[in-house]
Each structure stands twice: as C-alpha cells, then as structure tokens.
C-alpha cells in the first residue's frame, strides 16, 4: 500500500496553495499574508476555475450542483459504484488565512493525482469536492452547501439570508450559477441522488494540540456541537447630553447586562465549553446618542449533546431576565449536534499514519466542518495536520509544507483503501 501515497509531491502541493493564496490576498501584521475570499464572489469563481484548470489535465470531470458545490470526478474501474468523496471549502473568513479549508481541497486533488502517478486504479470513483459557504463569513450560517447536499435543510432555507451589503443568498447563488453555466450540472446530493460510499476531509487543526504534543497527524474522532443565536435589543434613541439616565431605554447598557448574565450561564470550570459574542451592531452608532438598537451574535459549542441542549435552551430566558429597559428578540440560526466519526474511517487514518511511521493523536474537533453533516450519509472522517501556535481565521495562520504533505500522504492511503 506504500505506493498509494509515495508519489505525493510536497512542492507541487505547496505551489498550488500559494497560488490559491494570491486570490483575495490581504496583508496581515508582521508581514503575514492572509486571504479574504468570500463565497459566491468573483474571487471565489476565480479560485474554482484555477482548481478546475489543475484537474483537467488529469482527466477529472467537473460538475456543479444547485447549491454551487463543485465536484471533480476521477472515474473508478466500476463507474456505477458509489464514489468516495474528499475535499473541504474554498471560501475564507474576511481576515482569513491561506490554509483553512483550501488545504483540504488541494490535498484531495494532490492525493488523487498521486494515486494516478503511482498506478493505483481504485474500483470506486473518487470525487474531489469544494463545498459552498462553509465559513458563513458572507452569508450566515456556514456549511450551507454540505447541509443542503445531505438533506439536513431544504435547499431554499437560506434564500433570504443577506450579507453586509444587503445582497441575498438566493441572488448571489443565481449569479454564481449563471457565471458557471458552461460547467455540467448534477443533482443535489442525496436529496436527488444516491449517497456516497465514504467521505474524508483533510484540514489544519486550527488549535494548538498537535504542535504542542509534537504529533504529525490528528486522527479526528468527531466534532463538538454548535448552536448560533442572534439577539436583538430594541430601546429608544436619545441625546447623550440631555436624557436623564433613569429615563433612558439604552440598548447598549442592556446588552452589557445580557452578556454578563450569559457569561454566568456559560461558566465552566473545566474549560470545555466555548461561548463567544463575536459580532455587535449598534444603532445609530454615534458617540453622542443613546443607542436604540443592538444586535449581537452568540456562538456556543460543546461536545455533550445534553449540555448543548440545556444551556442553549436557557439562552433566551437568561437574556430576558437580564434586560431591564429594551425589547428582546432571540433567534437561533444554526444548530449542529455533536457527531462521532465512523470507526471504519478513523481506523483507516490510524493505519495509514502508522504505516508511514508518523506520530498520531486521536482527538475531537472543536471547530465545525462540512464533514459534520455528511456523517448520516456514509462513513466519514477527518485528517488534521498541525498549524503554528494553533492560529486560524487570521493572516498569521501557517502550516509547514512538510506537515501538509504528511497529511496528504495519509489522505492518499485512506482514499486508496476506501475506494478499493
């Protein structure tokens, strides 16, 4: 089985990642280079065309589904067999890095190319996939493409979701599909077609454990659950110099009370729970006016379904109990339960790392990924590689070329095993 991974080309993969990193490149602190490549934008389409240009000489056939998910198909000896899928996403956070998501797509392509160059001819087709809008940076929530593919939500669920400029997801998707009208269309996942045989996703860890423990490979056991909320507080604007404090309906002050109460609700001495208020919008957002409206987001995560349910269900009551002067609206916009990956895929990753003499760590994922929504469809798993200081969603995000190549070699061997 060594030949299944021995032809992975570290330099070729690195050059492709660096070329992708130029599409939407932004400058970060201390000379770091990041990427701002939002989904369903001209930059996104440019990156997809670049990927297709690398796949075409290999004979991989592109196709696009109704959510814009892009597939590149390597035929197997049995073209009627259910395919093995591997990939990730190409969109980034507004202040993102060069490896989050795109590594999994480029690694899948490199793995398929390495198998071809090694003369491995799998029985099953292998499809490289780039999922639409994993990040949720432009349109919330994330993972829309994989959720629709898996039938987790209907395809029209997010049509009215708007970006910061008021552009609706449905309109951006129509524009995107029109720009890719020359690419063959395919049905929407298991909603309109059969399930895949297996799915494997390679990714940087986005955390510090692998680097801190000196491990080459993260064998991902599963993904913790996530619940996202939007809280809107409605008060009354007033003059900052003339309105008495006792008569104000100040949305900012009520937000402070709500966040303090939520911090108490989410307190966890074990430091396993993750609670984040990540975005705050204030109106009218002037220095000499009392705010009449505040909108803030909540990102709550935990590996226990019970904790996720109990504390997540308590969020609205906690906010209402803390707010003194304003109207309250709490909307849950994303709910992904914790998942455990298939022993078949986890075992394949462990075997590949051991066969290649690589040190490995069995670990859960703190971040959610498209793989989370593929679990009900087929055996699913992930391969993690270390990233420097665990930094991600940041231009300083970095992983060494050799580390990335080790992950891709493991991926190649896993794909060879799963595809038969």
VOGU-3710 file (C-alpha; in Angstrom, 3 decimals, decimal comma):
1> xxxxxxxxxx> 0,000/0,000/0,000  3,066/2,272/0,217  2,790/3,172/-3,442  -0,638/4,663/-2,783  0,978/7,658/-1,103  4,643/7,718/-2,072  4,132/9,975/-5,106  2,528/12,854/-3,188  4,514/15,876/-4,341  5,192/18,293/-1,477
11> xxxxxxxxxx> 6,453/21,096/-3,730  3,562/20,850/-6,192  1,010/20,973/-3,407  2,719/23,955/-1,769  2,888/25,888/-5,051  -0,819/25,333/-5,595  -1,644/26,520/-2,092  0,457/29,638/-2,547  -1,163/30,347/-5,915  -4,596/29,983/-4,350
21> xxxxxxxxxx> -3,469/32,308/-1,572  -2,935/35,102/-4,075  -6,655/35,103/-4,964  -8,051/37,549/-2,436  -4,679/38,150/-0,765  -4,619/40,616/2,139  -1,766/41,919/4,259  -1,597/40,930/7,912  0,579/42,139/10,788  4,327/41,495/10,824
31> xxxxxxxxxx> 4,432/40,691/7,115  1,892/37,860/7,252  -0,263/37,292/4,182  -3,876/36,300/4,593  -6,869/35,845/2,332  -10,316/37,427/2,086  -12,188/35,272/-0,433  -15,900/35,305/0,289  -18,217/32,691/-1,174  -20,179/33,329/-4,371
41> xxxxxxxxxx> -17,964/36,251/-5,409  -15,767/36,787/-8,482  -12,750/35,816/-6,352  -14,443/32,569/-5,361  -15,155/31,813/-9,013  -11,569/32,632/-9,996  -10,283/30,152/-7,411  -12,680/27,480/-8,640  -11,543/27,965/-12,239  -7,931/27,615/-11,121
51> xxxxxxxxxx> -8,764/24,346/-9,386  -10,540/23,074/-12,493  -7,511/24,021/-14,622  -5,313/21,771/-12,466  -7,807/18,915/-12,591  -8,481/19,000/-16,334  -5,112/17,575/-17,484  -5,691/14,652/-15,110  -8,971/13,825/-16,792  -11,103/14,766/-13,771
61> xxxxxxxxxx> -14,585/15,829/-14,865  -16,135/18,905/-13,182  -19,791/19,269/-12,251  -21,810/21,685/-10,118  -24,987/21,064/-8,118  -27,854/23,529/-7,402  -26,089/24,908/-4,290  -22,875/25,554/-6,216  -20,956/22,632/-4,686  -18,153/21,795/-7,129
71> xxxxxxxxxx> -17,145/18,179/-7,830  -14,149/16,853/-9,797  -14,612/13,177/-10,628  -11,900/10,568/-11,070  -13,604/7,522/-12,575  -13,042/4,127/-10,996  -12,885/0,680/-12,533  -16,577/0,378/-11,658  -18,170/3,703/-12,701  -21,500/2,617/-11,220
81> xxxxxxxxxx> -20,075/2,169/-7,725  -20,834/4,828/-5,112  -17,935/7,302/-5,034  -15,559/8,186/-2,236  -15,619/11,942/-1,616  -12,784/14,088/-0,305  -12,439/17,844/-0,038  -13,339/20,871/2,027  -14,107/24,517/1,188  -12,533/27,401/-0,718
91> xxxxxxxxxx> -14,155/30,418/0,959  -12,413/32,219/3,827  -13,147/34,482/6,732  -12,806/38,226/5,958  -9,499/38,202/7,822  -8,622/34,616/6,980  -5,527/32,587/6,289  -4,115/30,618/3,361  -4,797/27,087/4,643  -8,202/26,839/6,340
101> xxxxxxxxxx> -10,455/24,865/4,001  -8,449/25,236/0,832  -5,807/22,782/2,105  -8,447/20,031/2,172  -9,445/20,728/-1,428  -5,876/20,953/-2,752  -4,865/17,899/-0,679  -7,706/15,852/-2,167  -6,596/16,813/-5,680  -2,951/16,052/-4,872
111> xxxxxxxxxx> -3,938/12,691/-3,380  -5,900/11,728/-6,491  -3,018/12,818/-8,723  -0,547/10,854/-6,591  -2,671/7,712/-6,859  -2,728/8,093/-10,628  1,031/8,614/-10,800  1,573/5,560/-8,571  -0,515/3,454/-10,949  -3,246/2,833/-8,366
121> xxxxxxxxxx> -6,576/2,157/-10,071  -9,369/2,201/-7,473  -12,559/0,261/-8,077  -14,743/3,150/-6,909  -14,779/6,661/-8,372  -13,154/9,365/-6,240  -14,639/12,860/-6,262  -12,837/15,968/-5,070  -15,449/18,335/-3,627  -15,398/22,046/-2,791
131> xxxxxxxxxx> -18,427/22,841/-0,618  -20,258/26,166/-0,877  -20,137/28,666/2,005  -18,584/26,640/4,791  -17,360/29,707/6,660  -20,584/31,680/6,909  -18,479/34,833/6,703  -20,614/36,437/3,999  -23,906/34,596/4,472  -24,735/33,024/7,834
141> xxxxxxxxxx> -24,799/30,249/8,823  -21,893/28,287/7,436  -21,929/24,852/5,783  -24,919/25,677/3,574  -23,626/23,565/0,688  -22,997/20,422/2,728  -26,224/20,831/4,722  -28,271/21,021/1,505  -26,321/18,125/-0,048  -27,078/15,942/2,972
151> xxxxxxxxxx> -30,749/16,923/3,137  -30,110/18,408/6,593  -32,005/21,515/5,474  -34,042/22,222/2,298  -32,067/23,926/-0,441  -34,147/27,121/-0,238  -33,694/27,523/3,532  -31,212/30,388/3,246  -32,609/32,247/0,226  -33,365/35,367/2,260
161> xxxxxxxxxx> -30,055/35,431/4,164  -28,298/38,745/3,489  -24,676/39,805/3,505  -23,431/43,101/4,909  -24,394/44,913/1,715  -27,955/43,620/1,692  -27,331/41,073/-1,097  -29,472/37,979/-0,637  -28,018/34,498/-0,836  -30,542/33,431/-3,492
171> xxxxxxxxxx> -29,492/36,265/-5,786  -25,779/35,667/-5,271  -26,256/31,953/-5,980  -28,181/32,685/-9,199  -25,399/34,997/-10,366  -22,783/32,403/-9,473  -24,506/29,543/-11,289  -25,023/31,755/-14,347  -21,289/32,519/-14,407  -20,597/28,767/-14,343
181> xxxxxxxxxx> -23,273/27,859/-16,881  -20,636/26,119/-19,012  -19,993/23,520/-16,299  -22,117/20,340/-16,283  -24,917/20,206/-13,723  -25,557/17,364/-11,302  -28,396/16,564/-8,851  -28,313/17,879/-5,306  -26,648/15,168/-3,229  -28,770/12,569/-1,509
191> xxxxxxxxxx> -31,846/14,761/-1,986  -31,899/13,818/-5,664  -29,317/11,033/-5,923  -27,562/8,165/-4,122  -25,327/8,507/-1,077  -21,535/8,412/-1,389  -19,595/5,388/-0,161  -17,422/7,453/2,221  -16,174/10,982/2,888  -12,748/12,078/4,179
201> xxxxxxxxxx> -11,721/15,685/4,834  -8,183/16,924/5,441  -7,780/20,155/7,409  -5,363/22,136/9,513  -6,121/21,563/13,184  -6,974/25,218/13,971  -5,819/24,510/17,507  -2,528/24,009/19,366  -2,577/20,360/20,477  -0,708/18,663/17,628
211> xxxxxxxxxx> 2,111/21,200/17,655  2,320/21,251/21,452  2,468/17,441/21,673  4,789/17,016/18,700  2,374/14,914/16,647  2,284/14,667/12,866  -1,348/13,684/12,350  -4,616/14,275/14,138  -6,950/11,287/13,835  -10,262/13,061/14,304
221> xxxxxxxxxx> -12,796/11,132/16,379  -15,712/13,530/15,924  -16,895/17,145/16,102  -18,428/19,011/19,019  -21,876/20,534/18,604  -22,567/24,172/17,776  -25,515/26,486/18,319  -25,602/30,031/16,941  -28,009/32,739/18,039  -28,757/36,361/17,166
231> xxxxxxxxxx> -30,015/38,642/19,949  -31,729/41,939/19,071  -32,437/44,555/21,742  -34,758/47,442/20,895  -34,768/50,613/23,004  -35,086/54,315/22,228  -32,512/56,783/20,979  -31,936/59,980/22,919  -29,481/62,860/23,277  -26,435/61,823/25,315
241> xxxxxxxxxx> -26,210/65,232/26,960  -29,813/65,839/27,910  -31,587/62,495/28,547  -31,544/61,503/32,258  -30,103/58,040/32,860  -33,180/56,973/34,786  -35,439/57,615/31,777  -33,305/56,013/29,082  -34,018/52,804/27,174  -30,351/52,255/26,354
251> xxxxxxxxxx> -29,773/49,164/24,208  -26,010/49,110/24,850  -26,420/49,060/28,613  -28,956/46,256/28,329  -26,558/44,361/26,084  -23,887/44,609/28,780  -26,352/43,217/31,342  -27,311/40,385/28,985  -23,718/39,397/28,221  -22,817/39,399/31,922
261> xxxxxxxxxx> -25,746/37,072/32,612  -24,780/34,823/29,698  -21,208/34,617/30,968  -22,594/33,348/34,277  -24,813/30,818/32,472  -21,887/29,526/30,418  -19,321/29,362/33,225  -17,415/26,068/33,020  -14,558/25,354/35,472  -13,334/22,530/33,211
271> xxxxxxxxxx> -12,890/24,993/30,301  -14,506/22,594/27,819  -17,455/24,833/26,924  -16,981/27,501/24,242  -19,073/30,698/24,393  -18,408/33,692/22,155  -20,098/37,014/21,464  -18,362/37,706/18,179  -20,286/40,436/16,380  -22,022/43,525/17,733
281> xxxxxxxxxx> -24,024/46,034/15,680  -25,165/49,272/17,305  -27,617/51,865/16,003  -27,380/54,777/15,446  -23,702/54,151/16,300  -22,798/57,745/17,115  -20,821/58,921/20,120  -23,369/61,434/21,412  -26,582/59,415/21,080  -28,149/56,741/23,247
291> xxxxxxxxxx> -28,342/53,503/21,242  -31,863/52,411/20,317  -30,861/49,045/18,842  -28,160/46,451/19,437  -27,785/43,202/17,577  -25,202/40,685/18,755  -24,297/37,091/17,915  -23,735/34,094/20,159  -21,578/31,105/19,195  -21,994/28,281/21,741
301> xxxxxxxxxx> -20,226/24,907/21,415  -19,849/21,763/23,496  -19,110/18,060/22,842  -22,054/16,951/25,029  -25,488/16,993/23,401  -27,094/17,357/26,840  -25,047/20,432/27,760  -25,605/21,902/24,318  -29,353/21,468/24,709  -29,738/22,561/28,323
311> xxxxxxxxxx> -27,631/25,703/28,246  -28,578/26,611/24,690  -32,265/26,365/25,565  -31,646/28,664/28,551  -30,146/31,490/26,488  -33,368/33,329/25,674  -34,689/33,235/29,246  -31,303/34,397/30,540  -31,265/37,395/28,190  -34,849/38,354/29,003
321> xxxxxxxxxx> -34,170/38,074/32,718  -31,153/40,373/32,490  -32,524/43,071/30,206  -34,136/45,991/32,039  -35,422/48,522/29,522  -35,467/47,074/25,994  -37,496/44,740/23,869  -35,861/41,379/23,228  -35,809/39,035/20,233  -33,642/35,884/20,252
331> xxxxxxxxxx> -33,313/33,848/17,064  -31,448/30,568/16,707  -29,878/30,452/13,240  -27,715/27,324/13,405  -27,844/24,050/15,313  -25,431/21,205/14,653  -25,386/18,354/17,138  -22,139/16,629/18,182  -21,113/13,761/15,913  -18,786/10,760/16,156
341> xxxxxxxxxx> -16,919/9,664/13,055  -17,094/6,156/11,625  -14,670/3,608/13,112  -14,001/2,452/9,530  -12,578/5,831/8,518  -10,944/6,575/11,870  -9,256/3,181/11,679  -8,102/3,801/8,116  -6,475/7,090/9,156  -4,778/5,407/12,114
351> xxxxxxxxxx> -3,475/2,590/9,924  -2,155/4,985/7,306  -0,303/7,119/9,848  1,235/4,026/11,458  2,237/2,512/8,108  4,035/5,727/7,196  5,859/5,983/10,533  4,003/9,128/11,570  3,048/10,017/15,126  -0,693/10,434/15,589
361> xxxxxxxxxx> -3,148/11,724/18,180  -6,788/10,640/18,449  -8,687/13,872/19,065  -12,049/15,615/18,611  -12,535/18,739/16,501  -13,518/21,936/18,270  -14,412/23,680/15,009  -17,312/22,524/12,883  -16,668/21,337/9,339  -18,680/20,129/6,361
371> xxxxxxxxxx> -17,852/16,580/7,477  -20,270/17,063/10,375  -23,232/16,964/8,010  -22,033/14,025/5,915  -21,959/11,666/8,924  -25,570/10,437/8,491  -24,945/9,608/4,824  -21,858/7,394/4,870  -18,688/6,521/6,825  -16,993/9,863/7,471
381> xxxxxxxxxx> -13,747/11,077/8,991  -11,089/13,773/9,028  -7,298/14,099/8,963  -5,754/17,001/10,896  -2,279/18,463/10,467  -0,554/20,874/12,868  -0,695/24,636/12,404  1,670/27,108/14,006  0,561/28,131/17,524  -2,905/26,850/16,683
391> xxxxxxxxxx> -3,707/30,147/14,943  -6,530/30,184/12,382  -9,049/32,669/10,950  -6,096/35,034/10,910  -3,483/36,042/8,303  -0,840/34,549/10,619  -2,311/31,059/10,015  0,516/28,781/8,858  1,480/25,152/8,391  4,814/23,854/7,136
401> xxxxxxxxxx> 4,941/22,353/3,615  6,269/19,084/5,058  3,441/18,881/7,609  0,845/19,430/4,908  2,458/16,773/2,717  2,344/14,237/5,566  -1,388/14,834/5,906  -1,903/14,401/2,179  0,072/11,146/2,130  -2,186/9,796/4,864
411> xxxxxxxxxx> -5,218/11,016/2,910  -3,982/9,300/-0,270  -3,601/5,969/1,500  -7,028/6,296/3,117  -8,657/7,092/-0,227  -6,948/4,114/-1,827  -8,262/1,831/0,921  -11,809/3,183/0,909  -12,059/3,220/-2,889  -10,882/-0,363/-3,074
//
